């Protein structure tokens, strides 16, 4: 990997590990639906002009149906569920649970026939989901079980969203897909947020968190992500899936004072091992040589995007 590739990789790993902290701070005073609107609307206002200048919006007109489906699976549903869950769950635990996205991606690849499930992957899936069960069993209280179930919905959405892009939007410009989906999600959430009770006051930390979540973790993150794919190719970029949760835990513990027990650490390690085994290559397929265009799924079915 080139020096530029390493810089982009480290930057994206950190950027997409930060949102869990920012979300936890934001939902203290802001309704989840309103937060979705701010994040998507702010991101759309910045990315739409960029996409328009590059001529990346017109190709979306003939693919509006899969764009709507992708928006619902990747942003509309998961972001509200995640914001809602973090009203109760620690930010570090949310990040660890979402590390299971590659497991669902591998399972999806098998169910759709794009990859086969051998003994190694079966062991990986069993190990990874065992880690999830350990996290839920020891780190989630009974009163917070529904919040953990919400995170499960986020994981499924994050796995299905890239699959929709790979199957139906692979020819569309990535920046156009990002801008169009953000704008569409904002339009849907605008009337929903209008009926929510607005916070009477917002403290400085909440305002700063919302701004950072929109500018850094959405706009900048998408641009860095596209640059990383162009620099190192789709396969290597998937490794950010294993970096984001670590950043989320470090920030949750150091900034918010969240505790991480032995069961949490063991559960996370089991998820990582399971992801490694379940998403590894099998057969005779070869990785493409050199950089490739954006493809949200590699041949193993692992989602490239774990955007929180």
C-alpha angles and dihedrals in degrees: 000000000000124000089253090051092053092049092051092045095051091043094052093043089056096039094053092044093057101065094076090062093044092048092050090053094043098051090057088081107006129074113242093237091052090048091053089052093050093047097046096037094048092046092048093051089058102037099041095068090047092050091046093052090050092048090241098134103062094065088060093065094076092044101046095125096059088040089058091048092048091049092052094047100041103034119359097057104025098046093052091045092048094047090047093048093051090060084076109016126070113256091236093055091049090054092049094050092050088056084081091075094101090054091058089043091055091047090049091051090055095045092051093047096242091119139013128243112232130177093273093054093045088055089047093051092047092048094046096047088045087058090051090051090050092051093048094043098050106022103038120073121219092252090054097049094105089053089055089049088053089055087053088058089051091052092051092048093049089052096045097043097065089043089059090050093049092048103039110011103039092115095049119098108261095226089051092052091049094047095042095049093047091050093046092049091049091052091052094047096045095081091039092053090046090068094048122098109259118227111255092219136005121211121226095254091055094048091047091048093051092048092048092046090054102039104031105026096039113024100029092037093056092049093048090046093054090047091050092052090050092048104043106013133245099287098057093043090064090074090079085078088075096046103051098067092051090055090047092053094046092051094043092052099040101037104029099027094237117167125234117198132198092262090054093052093046092047092052092048090051090052091051093048090046092050091049093051097039096049100040119118122263132181126023101305113130128214115248114262115247128347118343135195119270111290116168092207127048121208090277092057095246114151115240094204122070093162110164 
